[in-house]
């Protein structure tokens, strides 16, 4: 099963995704972490997420770019967090794919999906605030939006978490 989980910052989407992956039959769980820590705030976020996962027995793979080369151990459920970080990394990191990030990331998702029976990917809903952003931010939003739309069409289930409330749709809806 491939599940996409989306929501705004602080919505509870990470906790929801972690609880969902515990319901899958695999005893091996891999957390693919995409965040590159640039400041104290990001280091604190990583620390908080590691604490949330501590008792859930995840192995962690740091993968800020190049998802297409990840190797998943057999019989492992995978939680990838977060697509918005991966997109920014692929766009702006030296080893990233730049303007080819949409196809590179989608190829990476297909690659991971082929290796595991159960996959959950967390992404961010960053499109509803009505703000007018600079050209570079709009380019990032365009790429992330395209990835989210195409990823949702590949998913068996899409769930939006809003204030820890769930809105779920299967891909056929």
C-alpha positions as CSV (number, residue, x, y, z in Angstrom):
1,X,0.0,0.0,0.0
2,X,1.2,3.5,-0.9
3,X,-0.2,6.3,1.4
4,X,0.4,10.0,0.9
5,X,-0.1,12.1,4.1
6,X,-0.3,15.9,3.7
7,X,-1.1,18.8,6.0
8,X,0.2,22.1,7.2
9,X,3.0,22.8,9.6
10,X,2.2,21.5,13.0
11,X,-0.9,19.7,11.9
12,X,0.0,16.3,13.3
13,X,0.8,14.7,10.0
14,X,4.1,13.2,11.2
15,X,2.5,11.6,14.3
16,X,-0.4,10.3,12.1
17,X,2.0,8.8,9.5
18,X,4.1,7.1,12.3
19,X,0.9,5.6,13.8
20,X,-0.2,4.3,10.4
21,X,3.1,2.6,9.6
22,X,2.8,0.7,12.9
23,X,-0.3,-1.0,11.6
24,X,1.5,-2.6,8.7
25,X,2.6,-6.2,9.2
26,X,6.3,-5.6,8.6
27,X,8.4,-5.7,11.8
28,X,11.2,-3.8,10.0
29,X,10.6,-0.1,9.6
30,X,12.7,2.3,7.7
31,X,12.5,6.1,8.2
32,X,13.9,7.9,5.2
33,X,14.8,11.4,6.6
34,X,15.2,14.2,4.1
35,X,15.9,17.3,6.2
36,X,19.2,19.1,6.0
37,X,19.8,21.0,9.2
38,X,20.9,24.5,8.6
39,X,20.0,26.1,11.9
40,X,19.0,25.5,15.5
41,X,15.3,25.4,14.6
42,X,15.8,22.5,12.1
43,X,18.1,20.7,14.6
44,X,15.3,20.9,17.2
45,X,12.7,19.6,14.8
46,X,14.9,16.6,14.0
47,X,15.4,16.0,17.7
48,X,11.7,16.1,18.3
49,X,10.9,13.7,15.5
50,X,13.6,11.3,16.7
51,X,12.1,11.3,20.1
52,X,8.6,10.6,18.6
53,X,10.1,7.6,16.8
54,X,12.3,6.3,19.6
55,X,10.0,3.5,20.9
56,X,8.7,2.6,17.5
57,X,11.8,0.8,16.4
58,X,12.7,2.6,13.2
59,X,16.0,2.3,11.4
60,X,16.8,5.7,9.9
61,X,18.4,6.5,6.6
62,X,19.5,10.1,5.9
63,X,18.6,10.8,2.3
64,X,18.6,14.5,1.5
65,X,18.8,13.8,-2.3
66,X,19.1,11.0,-4.8
67,X,16.2,8.9,-3.6
68,X,16.4,6.8,-6.8
69,X,19.5,5.0,-5.5
70,X,18.1,4.0,-2.1
71,X,18.2,0.3,-1.3
72,X,15.4,-1.0,1.0
73,X,15.9,-4.2,3.0
74,X,13.4,-7.0,2.2
75,X,10.2,-7.0,4.3
76,X,10.5,-3.4,5.4
77,X,7.8,-0.8,5.7
78,X,9.0,2.7,4.7
79,X,8.1,6.1,6.0
80,X,9.6,9.0,4.0
81,X,9.5,12.4,5.5
82,X,9.3,14.9,4.1
83,X,8.6,15.6,0.4
84,X,8.9,19.4,0.8
85,X,12.4,19.0,2.2
86,X,13.4,16.5,-0.5
87,X,12.1,18.9,-3.2
88,X,14.1,21.9,-1.8
89,X,17.2,19.7,-1.5
90,X,17.0,18.5,-5.0
91,X,16.4,22.0,-6.3
92,X,19.2,23.8,-4.3
93,X,21.8,21.3,-2.9
94,X,25.0,20.9,-4.9
95,X,24.3,17.2,-5.4
96,X,20.6,17.9,-6.3
97,X,18.9,17.6,-9.7
98,X,18.0,21.2,-10.0
99,X,15.3,21.9,-12.5
100,X,14.9,18.2,-13.1
101,X,13.8,17.5,-9.6
102,X,10.2,16.6,-10.4
103,X,11.1,13.7,-12.6
104,X,14.1,12.7,-10.4
105,X,11.9,12.6,-7.3
106,X,9.0,10.7,-9.0
107,X,11.5,8.2,-10.3
108,X,12.8,7.8,-6.7
109,X,9.3,7.3,-5.4
110,X,8.7,4.6,-8.0
111,X,12.0,3.0,-7.1
112,X,11.3,2.9,-3.4
113,X,7.7,1.7,-4.0
114,X,9.0,-1.2,-6.1
115,X,11.1,-2.4,-3.2
116,X,8.6,-2.4,-0.4
117,X,5.0,-3.5,0.0
118,X,4.0,-0.6,2.3
119,X,5.2,3.0,1.9
120,X,4.0,6.2,3.5
121,X,5.2,9.6,2.3
122,X,4.6,12.8,4.2
123,X,4.4,16.1,2.3
124,X,3.4,19.6,3.2
125,X,0.3,21.7,2.2
126,X,1.9,25.1,1.5
127,X,-0.5,26.4,-1.1
128,X,-3.4,27.9,0.8
129,X,-2.1,30.9,2.6
130,X,-2.8,33.4,-0.2
131,X,0.5,35.1,0.1
132,X,2.3,36.5,-2.9
133,X,5.8,35.1,-3.1
134,X,8.9,35.9,-5.0
135,X,9.6,34.1,-8.3
136,X,12.0,31.5,-6.7
137,X,9.5,30.5,-4.0
138,X,6.8,30.2,-6.7
139,X,9.1,27.9,-8.7
140,X,9.5,25.8,-5.6
141,X,5.7,25.7,-5.0
142,X,5.2,24.8,-8.6
143,X,7.6,21.8,-8.4
144,X,6.3,20.6,-5.0
145,X,2.7,21.0,-6.3
146,X,3.4,18.9,-9.4
147,X,5.1,16.2,-7.3
148,X,2.2,16.2,-4.8
149,X,-0.4,15.8,-7.6
150,X,1.5,13.1,-9.4
151,X,2.4,11.3,-6.1
152,X,-1.3,11.4,-5.0
153,X,-2.3,9.9,-8.3
154,X,0.1,7.0,-7.7
155,X,-1.1,6.5,-4.1
156,X,-3.6,4.0,-2.9
157,X,-4.7,6.4,-0.2
158,X,-4.3,10.2,0.4
159,X,-4.9,11.6,3.8
160,X,-4.9,15.3,4.8
161,X,-4.3,16.1,8.5
162,X,-5.8,19.3,9.7
163,X,-5.4,20.1,13.5
164,X,-5.0,16.4,14.0
165,X,-8.3,15.7,12.2
166,X,-8.2,13.4,9.2
167,X,-9.6,13.8,5.7
168,X,-9.0,10.7,3.7
169,X,-9.7,9.8,0.1
170,X,-8.7,6.8,-1.9
171,X,-7.0,7.5,-5.2
172,X,-10.2,6.7,-7.2
173,X,-12.1,9.7,-5.7
